[in-house]
Amino acid sequence: MFKNILFSMMFLVSSVLANTLGLEDNGDGTWNVTYSSEEMIAGFQFNVDGATVNSASGGDSEANSFMISTGGSMVLGFSMTGLTIPSGCGTLINLSLDGDATGLSGIVVSDTFGNAIPFVYYVGDDTELIADCTDEYPDCAANFEDCAGECGGDAALDDCDVCD
């Protein structure tokens, strides 16, 4: 029993640490949303904390013909033709913002079947590591938010998708 619990926790931690979104300030009112994903991305939605989104374009979302919609602090992207963003890492999308973004919340990323892929917001100072793929799996668990939004927390989704 203990081995099963330990294996499940190790699997969950490795999955969570590998699927991340981050923010990179370009210093001119635009921000890159970076990603690292073990799975193909068929759609995404997130809120930008502390800022209003003026527009969103570019990145791997535009390169893969995703339809992008924004409203207030929310960004939504998906393909009408079934295209996906390949697994790996890079810049998901570029944002033009009013205000200074403090993070991303309400992250929902889906696979090709519409199932949720567990993603977390990477709050470390080195988001460029995600963007240029030099560190696909950052070793900085204390810099990740758990499903309850607690930085470095240990809450996780159970089998019923309830955050404990």
N, C-alpha and C positions, 0 to 999 in steps of 0.2 A: 504494500500500500504506500509506504513512504517513498519507494522508488518511483511509483507512478506519479505521485504528487510532485516530487522533485523534477522528474522528466517534463511534466506538464508546465511547471513554472519556468524551467530553462527554455522550453519551446516558446512560451508566451513572451518572455523577456527578449529572446533573440528576434522574434517576429516584430515586437514593438520597436526595438532599437533600430531595426533595418528600415522601417517605413516612417519617414519623417518629412515634415515641411519646415522651412526656415524662411527668415526675412533678411534681405540684404539691402541696406540703404545706399542708393547711388549718389546721394548728396545733392540732388537737384529736384526733389519732390517726387522722384520716381523710386520705386522699390522692386526688387526681384523677389519672387516667391520661388525658393529653391526646393528641390525634392530629392529623395532617395527612396526607391521602391523596389521590392523584390518581385512585384507582380505588375502586369500591364494595367494601366489606368484607363478606364472607360468613361469616368465622370468624376467630378469633384465639386465640393461646396465648402466654403469657410467664411468666417467673419474676420475682418481686420479690426483689431482692438485699438482704440485711441485715434482713429482716423476715418474719414469719409472717402470712399473710392470714387474718383472722378471718371476713370476709364481703366480698362484692362485689355492688354493685347500682347502679342509676341510670344516668345518662349516656345517650348515644345507643344503647348496647347495650339498655338496658331500654326506651327509647322505640321501638325496632325489634323488640321481643319476642324478644330473644336469650335462650337458655337459658345460665345462668352456673353454672360449677362451680369450686370452689376446693379445694385440698389442700396443706397446708404453705405453700410460697411460690409455688405455681403457680395461675394463673388461666386458665380456658378459657371461650370464649364462641362460640356459633353459633346459628343459627335452625333449628328443626325444620320450619318451613314455607317455607323458601326466601327469607325476608326478608333484606334487606341494609342496611348502614349506608351512606348515600350518600357519594360522594366529597366532599371538603372538609375541614373541621377542626372540632374541638370537644372535648368531654369524652367519651371512650370509655366510662369506667366509674369509679365511686367505690369506693375500697377502705377497709376498716377494718383496721388493722394493729397487730400487737405488734412493737415495735422501730422503728428508724429506717431507712426505705428508703434504699438507696444507689444504686439504679439498677434497670434492667430488663434481663434477659438471656434467651436462648433464645427470642427473638421469632419467632413464626410467624404470618403473616397470609395469609389465602387469599381468592381472588376467587370469583366465582359458579360456576366450573368446578372448584374445589378446587386451583387452581394457586397456588403461593406468590407473594406480592407482596413484593419486597424492601423491608424496613423496617429502620430503625436507631433506636437509643435516642438522643434528643437530651439531652445532658448539660449544656447551657448553663444560665445562671441565669434566662433569660427564657422559660420554658416557657409563660407566659401569652400570649406572642405567638402560639403555636400555638393555644391554647385559644380566643382571641377572633378568630382569622382575620386579624389585622392584618398578619401577615407569614407568608403561606402557605409561602414558600420562604426560610427563614432563611439569611442569608449568613454562615455561621459553620462552615465545613467542619472547622476544627480542633476543634470541639466535638461531632463525631459519631464513633461507634464504627464501625470497619469490620467486615467479616464475621468477622474473627478476634478481635473484642472489643477492639481497640486504639484508644484515643481518638485521633482525628486520623490514624489509619493509612490506608494506601492499598491494603490487600488487598481483592480483589473476587472475586465468584463468576465462574468461567469458564463456558463453554458446557455443561459437565458438572455444574454446580452444586458445584464444588470450590472452596473458598476458597484463593486464592493471594495 
